[in-house]
Amino acid sequence: MDESTQDPFEAASRVDRWILVFVRESTLWPVLLVLVGNSVVLLAPLFLWSFRDGRAGPGWALAILALPSLAGIVWELRHRGPGALSGLLLTTWALAAAAALAANHYGLL
């Protein structure tokens, strides 16, 4: 079933059940912080290797990882308006970019 024929309520319940439960349940916030932190640790070196060193492989990896994030943001904006999913994804990418800038500035990578 392609996305154009998919029921938006079914997709919304899937997002609520698998992703936003980490935002709603305060007991899962430490797990959410670990997931965001691990994502930042994965993305920051990819930012450095693709932008500073000009490598194509990490650039493709960033693009492959950015597409689902962008799709999630677009989906939430179309169906719900700005919300927790968009904020979470944008915060993760912003923290990764900031970590890459800090690592570059201090010569960590």
C-alpha positions in Angstrom: 0.0 0.0 0.0 1.5 3.3 -1.0 1.4 6.4 1.1 -1.3 8.1 -1.0 -3.8 5.4 -0.2 -2.8 4.9 3.4 -5.3 5.9 6.1 -3.9 9.0 7.9 -5.5 7.8 11.2 -3.7 4.5 11.0 -0.4 6.3 10.4 -1.2 8.7 13.3 -1.9 5.8 15.7 1.4 4.2 14.7 3.3 7.4 15.4 1.5 7.8 18.7 2.2 4.2 19.7 5.9 3.9 18.6 7.4 7.4 18.8 5.4 9.9 20.8 5.0 7.6 23.7 8.5 8.6 24.7 7.3 12.2 24.9 4.1 11.6 26.7 5.3 9.2 29.4 7.7 11.0 31.8 9.2 7.7 32.9 10.5 7.2 29.4 12.2 10.6 29.1 15.6 9.1 30.1 15.2 6.6 27.3 14.4 9.5 24.9 17.5 11.4 26.0 19.6 8.4 25.4 18.1 7.9 21.9 18.6 11.6 21.0 22.2 11.5 22.5 23.1 8.4 20.4 21.6 10.0 17.3 23.8 13.1 17.9 26.9 11.0 18.4 26.1 9.2 15.1 25.3 12.3 13.1 28.0 14.7 14.3 30.9 12.8 12.7 28.9 12.4 9.5 28.5 16.2 9.4 32.2 16.7 9.9 33.3 14.1 7.4 30.9 15.3 4.7 31.2 19.1 5.1 34.7 19.6 6.3 36.5 16.8 4.5 34.2 16.8 1.5 33.7 13.1 1.4 30.8 11.7 -0.6 30.0 8.6 1.5 29.1 10.4 4.7 27.1 12.9 2.6 25.0 10.1 1.2 24.6 8.6 4.7 23.4 12.0 5.9 21.0 12.3 3.1 19.7 8.7 3.7 19.2 9.6 7.4 17.7 13.0 6.7 15.0 11.7 4.4 12.9 9.9 7.0 13.3 12.8 9.4 12.1 15.2 6.7 9.2 12.9 5.9 8.2 12.7 9.5 8.2 16.5 9.8 6.2 16.9 6.6 3.7 14.3 7.7 3.2 15.9 11.1 2.8 19.4 9.6 0.2 18.1 7.1 -1.8 16.1 9.5 -1.4 17.8 12.9 0.5 21.0 12.6 3.8 21.6 14.4 4.2 19.3 17.4 6.4 17.0 19.4 7.6 14.9 16.6 8.8 17.9 14.5 10.4 19.4 17.6 12.2 16.2 18.5 13.6 15.7 15.0 14.7 19.3 14.5 16.2 19.3 18.0 18.2 16.2 17.3 19.5 17.5 14.0 20.3 20.9 15.5 22.2 19.3 18.4 24.2 17.1 16.0 25.2 20.2 13.9 26.2 22.0 17.1 28.2 19.0 18.3 29.9 18.9 14.9 30.8 22.6 15.1 32.1 22.2 18.6 34.2 19.2 17.7 35.6 21.1 14.7 36.4 24.2 16.8 38.1 22.2 19.5 39.8 19.8 17.2 38.2 16.7 18.6 37.6 14.9 15.3 
